[in-house]
Amino acid sequence: MQKVNTIGVLTSGGDAPGMNAAIRSVVRTATYYDIKVMGIRKGYEGLLHGDIDELTARDVSDTMHRGGTILQTARSKEFREIDGVRRAVSTARYFGLEGIVVIGGDGSFRGARDLCMEGMPAVGVPGTIDNDISCTEYTIGFDTAINTAKEAVDRIRDTASSHQRCNIIKVMGRASGNIALNVGIATGAEAIVIPEKELDFEKDILYPINQGKKRNKNHFIIILAEGVPHGDDLEQRIQEAVGIETRTTTLGYLQRGGSPTVVDRVNASKMGSYAVTLLKDGIGNRIVGMKENKVYDIDIYEALEIPYKINEDLIELSKILSI
């Protein structure tokens, strides 16, 4: 088996806390095996345009505690076309790359698949705060995001209690309710509204609020995923139906930033290192994931065919606890 001498690493799509820990792990592991690492800035856009420089172990010192990504990220329309993919592969070969570690979400992995189809070995490492990649139980950034949101909700609850209000907190999740579901359970929300389930206003919102009022509760928390259709109408509907002052707070990009948690740092380190060992052994076309808290890998084509599903047990638990 021919020795791998040089690999690349890039971050693509939305940034996620812990990406820097993954980059650091890739560089440090590759250095351990005497493999050169080239850092590709601004994702596939940087790969297309040769925005590439060597990363040494020193370059990634004092980075794992930082949010965001030191390699930056961008979305590339050019790369979505086959000519763009071929240009990217040509650029990668010009810089001597024999494989690329792609840290990102589902869209980033489709780009990695396209690289593989054009003969450039790639290994995907899941990094997205939405935790919505079907082939893995965990994605880098999710733990930090839900803890950031949890802290914000706890603070909002203090003022909701003081003013006897209903507060709607909108969290990230255009197509996935994982953040909303986990934060809602962790903060004791009366209702959790997610895009995977059609909203029944009477049953899902009014019923738990009225049950709380029967227990003399005078403040309520609703967690709303941003991707829910007509979610912005909830504030007025609740005020009119229950007669309680209702306010909406959108957490937005607050959830993307901040120093990553221990869970994100450790898992990012494990998955980044695993990706390098795959490429070192001449294995590409894989996605690294976690199953039952253990790192494993799966064929990239197979992984992208697995349908995404929300955790139905957590949904059921949230309904039981809201009463």
SULTAFEN-V912717 format. One record per residue. N is the residue number from 0. RES is the residue in one letter. NEAR is the number of other ideal C-beta (glycine too) atoms within 12 Angstrom. Layout:
n/res/near
N/RES/NEAR
N/RES/NEAR
//
This chain:
n/res/near
0/M/8
1/Q/9
2/K/15
3/V/30
4/N/19
5/T/28
6/I/45
7/G/52
8/V/54
9/L/53
10/T/50
11/S/47
12/G/42
13/G/35
14/D/40
15/A/51
16/P/43
17/G/51
18/M/54
19/N/43
20/A/45
21/A/51
22/I/52
23/R/39
24/S/42
25/V/55
26/V/39
27/R/28
28/T/32
29/A/39
30/T/25
31/Y/16
32/Y/23
33/D/16
34/I/34
35/K/29
36/V/45
37/M/38
38/G/39
39/I/47
40/R/28
41/K/27
42/G/41
43/Y/46
44/E/31
45/G/34
46/L/47
47/L/35
48/H/24
49/G/22
50/D/25
51/I/34
52/D/19
53/E/24
54/L/34
55/T/18
56/A/23
57/R/13
58/D/23
59/V/33
60/S/18
61/D/13
62/T/32
63/M/34
64/H/23
65/R/26
66/G/33
67/G/30
68/T/43
69/I/33
70/L/43
71/Q/23
72/T/36
73/A/29
74/R/24
75/S/30
76/K/13
77/E/23
78/F/37
79/R/18
80/E/16
81/I/15
82/D/16
83/G/24
84/V/30
85/R/22
86/R/26
87/A/44
88/V/33
89/S/21
90/T/32
91/A/37
92/R/25
93/Y/19
94/F/29
95/G/20
96/L/38
97/E/31
98/G/44
99/I/54
100/V/56
101/V/55
102/I/51
103/G/46
104/G/43
105/D/35
106/G/30
107/S/45
108/F/45
109/R/29
110/G/44
111/A/50
112/R/31
113/D/36
114/L/43
115/C/31
116/M/22
117/E/27
118/G/21
119/M/36
120/P/34
121/A/48
122/V/51
123/G/55
124/V/56
125/P/56
126/G/60
127/T/46
128/I/50
129/D/44
130/N/43
131/D/44
132/I/44
133/S/28
134/C/33
135/T/37
136/E/22
137/Y/38
138/T/48
139/I/53
140/G/52
141/F/42
142/D/36
143/T/42
144/A/46
145/I/40
146/N/30
147/T/36
148/A/46
149/K/31
150/E/23
151/A/32
152/V/39
153/D/22
154/R/21
155/I/34
156/R/30
157/D/17
158/T/21
159/A/32
160/S/19
161/S/14
162/H/18
163/Q/21
164/R/31
165/C/45
166/N/40
167/I/43
168/I/47
169/K/36
170/V/50
171/M/42
172/G/40
173/R/25
174/A/26
175/S/35
176/G/40
177/N/44
178/I/51
179/A/52
180/L/42
181/N/38
182/V/44
183/G/39
184/I/33
185/A/29
186/T/36
187/G/27
188/A/42
189/E/42
190/A/47
191/I/46
192/V/45
193/I/43
194/P/30
195/E/29
196/K/27
197/E/13
198/L/26
199/D/14
200/F/25
201/E/16
202/K/19
203/D/31
204/I/39
205/L/28
206/Y/22
207/P/36
208/I/38
209/N/24
210/Q/21
211/G/27
212/K/21
213/K/12
214/R/14
215/N/9
216/K/25
217/N/20
218/H/30
219/F/41
220/I/46
221/I/50
222/I/50
223/L/46
224/A/42
225/E/31
226/G/26
227/V/34
228/P/19
229/H/16
230/G/34
231/D/17
232/D/21
233/L/35
234/E/28
235/Q/19
236/R/27
237/I/35
238/Q/21
239/E/17
240/A/21
241/V/33
242/G/17
243/I/30
244/E/23
245/T/32
246/R/26
247/T/31
248/T/27
249/T/23
250/L/35
251/G/19
252/Y/21
253/L/26
254/Q/41
255/R/32
256/G/26
257/G/29
258/S/22
259/P/39
260/T/29
261/V/18
262/V/26
263/D/43
264/R/31
265/V/24
266/N/41
267/A/47
268/S/34
269/K/31
270/M/46
271/G/45
272/S/32
273/Y/35
274/A/50
275/V/42
276/T/29
277/L/37
278/L/43
279/K/32
280/D/21
281/G/18
282/I/26
283/G/36
284/N/32
285/R/41
286/I/47
287/V/48
288/G/37
289/M/31
290/K/19
291/E/10
292/N/14
293/K/16
294/V/31
295/Y/24
296/D/31
297/I/29
298/D/25
299/I/38
300/Y/22
301/E/17
302/A/31
303/L/29
304/E/17
305/I/20
306/P/13
307/Y/25
308/K/18
309/I/29
310/N/24
311/E/15
312/D/13
313/L/27
314/I/27
315/E/16
316/L/18
317/S/34
318/K/25
319/I/12
320/L/21
321/S/33
322/I/20
//
